[in-house]
Amino acid sequence: MTGIKCLYITKDNHVYKIPVPNDNFYKPISHLSNQEVLFTLLYYETINRTPAKLIYANFDRIQLNDDGGYELTIDEIKKRYYNFDHYGFISAELLSQKEFIPIPQATTIPTASEKEALYCYIKNKLPILWCDFSKTLENYIDSCIHNDLELKQLVKKASMLRNNALKKHVN
């Protein structure tokens, strides 16, 4: 089986565990009202309902509302899938034929201090996940950076193809 942990990491590197919601409303933490936090999802394997091994981590910067809560809206879901919507399953040739070539959005990754806060939290609160946590997290961050670079190269190639096609059309 798999499990999920939801965490908020604040600007001052405090980590707050929040319950996984049944709907799109995340439980408010009143003293975090109107703050921007790093929303962290940790996916892990379980053995006898106990976390056993981290599978995947995901990050997003979110703005909490006046109550310190968060609601996942359709617009935010679209924003999260922006790169997939514009670049998933498309070649540079097809991208160059679009009216406008969209600029890719950078993937959200934690800062060094946020990573350190997360490491401390996992080491103290979920020590069973600690053994492979840093490796899994670094692999995730490396894959995000690699994916961002690939998207930039795709856009550059599409722009170059468009410019070459325009030059041929003018001549």
MIDOSE-1310 file (N, C-alpha, C; in nm, 2 decimals, decimal comma, always signed):
residues 171
mtgi	+0,08/-0,12/+0,00/+0,00/+0,00/+0,00/+0,09/+0,12/+0,00; +0,03/+0,24/-0,03/+0,10/+0,36/-0,03/+0,03/+0,46/+0,07; +0,10/+0,56/+0,11/+0,05/+0,66/+0,20/+0,10/+0,79/+0,15; +0,04/+0,90/+0,21/+0,07/+1,04/+0,17/+0,08/+1,12/+0,30
kcly	+0,18/+1,20/+0,31/+0,20/+1,30/+0,41/+0,20/+1,44/+0,35; +0,12/+1,53/+0,40/+0,11/+1,67/+0,36/+0,18/+1,75/+0,46; +0,27/+1,84/+0,41/+0,35/+1,93/+0,50/+0,35/+2,07/+0,44; +0,35/+2,17/+0,53/+0,38/+2,31/+0,50/+0,52/+2,34/+0,55
itkd	+0,60/+2,40/+0,47/+0,73/+2,46/+0,52/+0,72/+2,61/+0,50; +0,74/+2,68/+0,61/+0,72/+2,82/+0,61/+0,85/+2,89/+0,57; +0,84/+3,02/+0,56/+0,96/+3,10/+0,52/+1,07/+3,09/+0,63; +1,03/+3,08/+0,76/+1,12/+3,07/+0,87/+1,16/+2,92/+0,90
nhvy	+1,13/+2,83/+0,80/+1,17/+2,69/+0,80/+1,11/+2,61/+0,91; +0,99/+2,64/+0,95/+0,91/+2,56/+1,04/+0,83/+2,46/+0,95; +0,82/+2,34/+1,00/+0,75/+2,24/+0,92/+0,62/+2,20/+1,00; +0,51/+2,20/+0,93/+0,38/+2,17/+0,99/+0,32/+2,06/+0,91
kipv	+0,28/+1,95/+0,98/+0,21/+1,84/+0,92/+0,06/+1,88/+0,92; +0,00/+1,86/+0,80/-0,15/+1,88/+0,79/-0,21/+1,75/+0,74; -0,34/+1,73/+0,78/-0,40/+1,60/+0,74/-0,43/+1,60/+0,59; -0,43/+1,49/+0,53/-0,46/+1,47/+0,39/-0,62/+1,49/+0,38
pndn	-0,66/+1,59/+0,29/-0,80/+1,62/+0,28/-0,88/+1,51/+0,21; -1,01/+1,50/+0,24/-1,10/+1,42/+0,16/-1,15/+1,49/+0,04; -1,14/+1,62/+0,04/-1,19/+1,71/-0,07/-1,08/+1,80/-0,10; -1,11/+1,92/-0,16/-1,01/+2,01/-0,20/-0,97/+2,12/-0,10
fykp	-1,02/+2,10/+0,03/-0,99/+2,19/+0,13/-0,89/+2,14/+0,23; -0,78/+2,21/+0,25/-0,68/+2,17/+0,34/-0,70/+2,24/+0,47; -0,68/+2,17/+0,58/-0,71/+2,22/+0,72/-0,63/+2,35/+0,74; -0,70/+2,45/+0,80/-0,63/+2,57/+0,82/-0,54/+2,57/+0,95
ishl	-0,43/+2,64/+0,94/-0,35/+2,66/+1,06/-0,35/+2,82/+1,08; -0,42/+2,86/+1,18/-0,46/+3,00/+1,19/-0,34/+3,10/+1,20; -0,23/+3,06/+1,27/-0,11/+3,15/+1,28/-0,03/+3,15/+1,15; -0,07/+3,08/+1,04/+0,00/+3,09/+0,91/-0,09/+3,16/+0,81
snqe	-0,19/+3,23/+0,86/-0,28/+3,30/+0,77/-0,20/+3,40/+0,68; -0,24/+3,40/+0,55/-0,19/+3,49/+0,44/-0,04/+3,47/+0,42; +0,02/+3,36/+0,45/+0,16/+3,33/+0,43/+0,17/+3,25/+0,30; +0,29/+3,27/+0,24/+0,33/+3,18/+0,13/+0,41/+3,06/+0,19
vlft	+0,37/+2,94/+0,16/+0,45/+2,83/+0,22/+0,48/+2,73/+0,10; +0,58/+2,64/+0,13/+0,61/+2,54/+0,04/+0,53/+2,42/+0,08; +0,43/+2,38/-0,01/+0,34/+2,27/+0,01/+0,42/+2,15/-0,03; +0,43/+2,05/+0,06/+0,51/+1,93/+0,03/+0,42/+1,81/+0,04
llyy	+0,42/+1,72/-0,06/+0,36/+1,59/-0,06/+0,46/+1,48/-0,06; +0,46/+1,40/+0,04/+0,55/+1,28/+0,04/+0,47/+1,16/+0,02; +0,50/+1,08/-0,08/+0,44/+0,95/-0,11/+0,53/+0,84/-0,06; +0,48/+0,75/+0,01/+0,56/+0,64/+0,07/+0,49/+0,51/+0,06
etin	+0,57/+0,40/+0,07/+0,51/+0,27/+0,08/+0,49/+0,24/+0,23; +0,39/+0,16/+0,26/+0,36/+0,12/+0,39/+0,36/-0,03/+0,41; +0,40/-0,06/+0,54/+0,39/-0,20/+0,58/+0,32/-0,20/+0,71; +0,20/-0,27/+0,71/+0,12/-0,27/+0,83/+0,08/-0,13/+0,87
rtpa	+0,04/-0,05/+0,77/+0,00/+0,09/+0,79/+0,10/+0,18/+0,85; +0,23/+0,14/+0,84/+0,34/+0,22/+0,89/+0,42/+0,26/+0,77; +0,46/+0,39/+0,76/+0,55/+0,43/+0,65/+0,68/+0,34/+0,65; +0,72/+0,30/+0,53/+0,83/+0,21/+0,52/+0,94/+0,27/+0,43
kliy	+0,90/+0,33/+0,32/+1,00/+0,37/+0,22/+0,94/+0,49/+0,14; +1,02/+0,60/+0,13/+0,97/+0,71/+0,05/+0,98/+0,67/-0,10; +0,87/+0,70/-0,17/+0,86/+0,67/-0,32/+0,89/+0,80/-0,40; +0,82/+0,91/-0,35/+0,82/+1,03/-0,44/+0,79/+1,15/-0,35
anfd	+0,84/+1,26/-0,39/+0,81/+1,39/-0,32/+0,77/+1,49/-0,42; +0,68/+1,58/-0,38/+0,63/+1,68/-0,48/+0,62/+1,81/-0,40; +0,65/+1,93/-0,46/+0,65/+2,06/-0,40/+0,57/+2,16/-0,48; +0,51/+2,25/-0,41/+0,45/+2,36/-0,48/+0,44/+2,48/-0,38
riql	+0,46/+2,60/-0,43/+0,45/+2,72/-0,35/+0,30/+2,76/-0,35; +0,24/+2,78/-0,23/+0,10/+2,82/-0,23/+0,09/+2,93/-0,13; -0,02/+3,01/-0,15/-0,06/+3,12/-0,07/-0,18/+3,07/+0,02; -0,16/+3,08/+0,15/-0,27/+3,04/+0,24/-0,37/+3,15/+0,25
nddg	-0,49/+3,12/+0,28/-0,60/+3,22/+0,28/-0,60/+3,29/+0,42; -0,70/+3,38/+0,45/-0,71/+3,45/+0,57/-0,72/+3,36/+0,69; -0,77/+3,24/+0,68/-0,78/+3,15/+0,79/-0,66/+3,06/+0,81; -0,56/+3,07/+0,72/-0,45/+2,98/+0,72/-0,47/+2,85/+0,65
gyel	-0,58/+2,84/+0,57/-0,62/+2,72/+0,50/-0,58/+2,74/+0,35; -0,61/+2,63/+0,28/-0,58/+2,63/+0,14/-0,69/+2,55/+0,07; -0,74/+2,60/-0,05/-0,83/+2,53/-0,13/-0,77/+2,51/-0,27; -0,77/+2,38/-0,31/-0,72/+2,35/-0,44/-0,83/+2,37/-0,54
tide	-0,82/+2,47/-0,63/-0,92/+2,51/-0,72/-0,88/+2,46/-0,86; -0,98/+2,46/-0,95/-0,96/+2,42/-1,09/-0,84/+2,50/-1,15; -0,84/+2,63/-1,13/-0,73/+2,72/-1,19/-0,60/+2,67/-1,14; -0,59/+2,63/-1,01/-0,46/+2,59/-0,96/-0,42/+2,46/-1,01
ikkr	-0,51/+2,37/-1,04/-0,48/+2,24/-1,10/-0,43/+2,26/-1,24; -0,50/+2,36/-1,31/-0,45/+2,39/-1,45/-0,31/+2,45/-1,45; -0,28/+2,53/-1,35/-0,15/+2,59/-1,33/-0,04/+2,48/-1,31; -0,08/+2,38/-1,23/+0,02/+2,27/-1,20/+0,05/+2,19/-1,32
yynf	-0,05/+2,18/-1,41/-0,03/+2,10/-1,53/+0,00/+2,18/-1,65; +0,04/+2,30/-1,63/+0,07/+2,40/-1,74/+0,18/+2,34/-1,84; +0,29/+2,29/-1,79/+0,39/+2,24/-1,88/+0,35/+2,11/-1,95; +0,28/+2,03/-1,88/+0,23/+1,91/-1,94/+0,13/+1,94/-2,05
dhyg	+0,04/+2,04/-2,03/-0,06/+2,08/-2,13/+0,00/+2,13/-2,25; +0,11/+2,21/-2,24/+0,18/+2,28/-2,35/+0,29/+2,20/-2,42; +0,35/+2,11/-2,34/+0,47/+2,04/-2,40/+0,46/+1,89/-2,39; +0,36/+1,83/-2,33/+0,35/+1,69/-2,33/+0,32/+1,63/-2,46
fisa	+0,40/+1,54/-2,51/+0,37/+1,48/-2,64/+0,37/+1,57/-2,76; +0,46/+1,67/-2,76/+0,47/+1,76/-2,87/+0,62/+1,77/-2,91; +0,64/+1,78/-3,04/+0,78/+1,79/-3,09/+0,81/+1,94/-3,12; +0,93/+1,97/-3,14/+0,97/+2,11/-3,17/+0,91/+2,16/-3,30
ells	+0,90/+2,07/-3,39/+0,84/+2,10/-3,52/+0,69/+2,15/-3,50; +0,61/+2,07/-3,43/+0,47/+2,10/-3,40/+0,46/+2,23/-3,32; +0,55/+2,24/-3,22/+0,55/+2,36/-3,14/+0,58/+2,49/-3,22; +0,67/+2,48/-3,31/+0,71/+2,59/-3,39/+0,59/+2,64/-3,48
qkef	+0,50/+2,56/-3,51/+0,38/+2,59/-3,59/+0,27/+2,66/-3,52; +0,28/+2,66/-3,38/+0,18/+2,73/-3,30/+0,19/+2,88/-3,32; +0,08/+2,95/-3,30/+0,08/+3,10/-3,32/+0,18/+3,16/-3,22; +0,17/+3,12/-3,10/+0,27/+3,17/-2,99/+0,33/+3,05/-2,93
ipip	+0,46/+3,06/-2,91/+0,53/+2,95/-2,84/+0,53/+2,98/-2,69; +0,46/+2,90/-2,61/+0,45/+2,94/-2,47/+0,59/+2,92/-2,40; +0,61/+3,00/-2,29/+0,73/+2,99/-2,21/+0,71/+2,88/-2,10; +0,79/+2,79/-2,08/+0,77/+2,69/-1,98/+0,78/+2,75/-1,84
qatt	+0,71/+2,69/-1,74/+0,72/+2,73/-1,61/+0,82/+2,65/-1,54; +0,90/+2,71/-1,45/+1,00/+2,63/-1,37/+0,93/+2,55/-1,27; +0,98/+2,43/-1,25/+0,93/+2,34/-1,14/+0,97/+2,39/-1,01; +0,88/+2,38/-0,91/+0,91/+2,43/-0,78/+1,00/+2,32/-0,70
ipta	+1,11/+2,37/-0,66/+1,20/+2,29/-0,57/+1,23/+2,36/-0,45; +1,26/+2,29/-0,34/+1,29/+2,36/-0,21/+1,42/+2,43/-0,21; +1,43/+2,53/-0,14/+1,56/+2,60/-0,12/+1,65/+2,51/-0,03; +1,77/+2,55/-0,01/+1,86/+2,47/+0,07/+1,81/+2,47/+0,22
seke	+1,77/+2,59/+0,27/+1,72/+2,59/+0,40/+1,59/+2,51/+0,42; +1,50/+2,52/+0,32/+1,38/+2,44/+0,33/+1,41/+2,29/+0,32; +1,51/+2,25/+0,24/+1,55/+2,11/+0,24/+1,60/+2,07/+0,38; +1,68/+2,15/+0,44/+1,74/+2,12/+0,57/+1,63/+2,11/+0,67
alyc	+1,53/+2,19/+0,67/+1,42/+2,18/+0,76/+1,34/+2,05/+0,74; +1,32/+2,02/+0,61/+1,26/+1,89/+0,58/+1,34/+1,77/+0,63; +1,47/+1,78/+0,61/+1,55/+1,67/+0,66/+1,54/+1,65/+0,81; +1,55/+1,76/+0,88/+1,53/+1,76/+1,03/+1,40/+1,70/+1,07
yikn	+1,29/+1,74/+1,00/+1,16/+1,69/+1,03/+1,15/+1,54/+1,01; +1,20/+1,50/+0,90/+1,19/+1,35/+0,86/+1,28/+1,27/+0,96; +1,40/+1,32/+0,99/+1,49/+1,25/+1,08/+1,42/+1,24/+1,22; +1,35/+1,34/+1,27/+1,30/+1,34/+1,40/+1,16/+1,27/+1,41
klpi	+1,07/+1,30/+1,31/+0,93/+1,26/+1,32/+0,90/+1,13/+1,24; +0,98/+1,10/+1,13/+0,96/+0,98/+1,05/+1,09/+0,91/+1,03; +1,16/+0,87/+1,13/+1,30/+0,82/+1,12/+1,30/+0,69/+1,03; +1,19/+0,62/+1,01/+1,19/+0,50/+0,93/+1,21/+0,54/+0,78
lwcd	+1,17/+0,66/+0,74/+1,19/+0,71/+0,60/+1,32/+0,77/+0,58; +1,40/+0,79/+0,69/+1,52/+0,87/+0,68/+1,63/+0,80/+0,59; +1,64/+0,67/+0,60/+1,75/+0,60/+0,53/+1,76/+0,63/+0,38; +1,65/+0,64/+0,31/+1,66/+0,67/+0,17/+1,60/+0,80/+0,13
fskt	+1,57/+0,88/+0,23/+1,50/+1,01/+0,20/+1,58/+1,11/+0,12; +1,71/+1,13/+0,16/+1,79/+1,23/+0,09/+1,82/+1,19/-0,05; +1,84/+1,06/-0,07/+1,87/+1,01/-0,21/+1,74/+1,03/-0,30; +1,63/+0,99/-0,25/+1,50/+1,01/-0,32/+1,47/+1,16/-0,35
leny	+1,49/+1,24/-0,25/+1,47/+1,38/-0,27/+1,57/+1,45/-0,37; +1,69/+1,41/-0,36/+1,79/+1,47/-0,45/+1,76/+1,41/-0,60; +1,72/+1,29/-0,61/+1,69/+1,24/-0,74/+1,57/+1,31/-0,80; +1,47/+1,34/-0,72/+1,35/+1,42/-0,76/+1,40/+1,56/-0,81
idsc	+1,48/+1,63/-0,73/+1,53/+1,76/-0,76/+1,61/+1,76/-0,89; +1,70/+1,66/-0,91/+1,78/+1,65/-1,03/+1,69/+1,63/-1,15; +1,58/+1,54/-1,14/+1,49/+1,52/-1,25/+1,41/+1,64/-1,28; +1,38/+1,72/-1,18/+1,31/+1,85/-1,21/+1,40/+1,95/-1,29
ihnd	+1,52/+1,96/-1,25/+1,62/+2,05/-1,31/+1,64/+2,00/-1,46; +1,65/+1,87/-1,48/+1,67/+1,81/-1,61/+1,55/+1,83/-1,70; +1,43/+1,82/-1,64/+1,31/+1,84/-1,72/+1,30/+1,98/-1,76; +1,33/+2,08/-1,67/+1,33/+2,22/-1,70/+1,42/+2,25/-1,81
lelk	+1,54/+2,19/-1,81/+1,64/+2,22/-1,92/+1,59/+2,16/-2,05; +1,53/+2,04/-2,05/+1,47/+1,98/-2,17/+1,36/+2,07/-2,23; +1,28/+2,13/-2,15/+1,17/+2,22/-2,20/+1,23/+2,34/-2,26; +1,33/+2,40/-2,19/+1,40/+2,52/-2,25/+1,46/+2,49/-2,39
qlvk	+1,52/+2,37/-2,40/+1,58/+2,33/-2,53/+1,48/+2,31/-2,63; +1,36/+2,25/-2,59/+1,25/+2,23/-2,69/+1,20/+2,37/-2,74; +1,18/+2,46/-2,65/+1,14/+2,60/-2,69/+1,24/+2,67/-2,78; +1,37/+2,66/-2,74/+1,47/+2,72/-2,83/+1,47/+2,66/-2,97
kasm	+1,46/+2,52/-2,97/+1,46/+2,46/-3,10/+1,34/+2,50/-3,18; +1,22/+2,51/-3,12/+1,10/+2,55/-3,19/+1,11/+2,69/-3,24; +1,17/+2,78/-3,16/+1,19/+2,92/-3,20/+1,29/+2,93/-3,32; +1,39/+2,85/-3,32/+1,49/+2,84/-3,43/+1,42/+2,79/-3,55
lrnn	+1,34/+2,69/-3,54/+1,27/+2,63/-3,66/+1,17/+2,74/-3,72; +1,11/+2,81/-3,63/+1,01/+2,91/-3,67/+1,09/+3,03/-3,74; +1,20/+3,07/-3,69/+1,28/+3,18/-3,75/+1,33/+3,13/-3,89; +1,38/+3,01/-3,90/+1,43/+2,96/-4,03/+1,31/+2,95/-4,13
alkk	+1,19/+2,91/-4,09/+1,08/+2,90/-4,18/+1,04/+3,04/-4,22; +1,04/+3,14/-4,13/+1,01/+3,28/-4,17/+1,11/+3,33/-4,27; +1,24/+3,30/-4,25/+1,34/+3,35/-4,34/+1,32/+3,29/-4,48; +1,29/+3,16/-4,49/+1,27/+3,10/-4,62/+1,14/+3,16/-4,68
hvn	+1,04/+3,19/-4,60/+0,92/+3,24/-4,66/+0,94/+3,39/-4,71; +1,02/+3,46/-4,65/+1,05/+3,60/-4,69/+1,13/+3,60/-4,82; +1,23/+3,51/-4,83/+1,32/+3,51/-4,95/+1,24/+3,44/-5,06
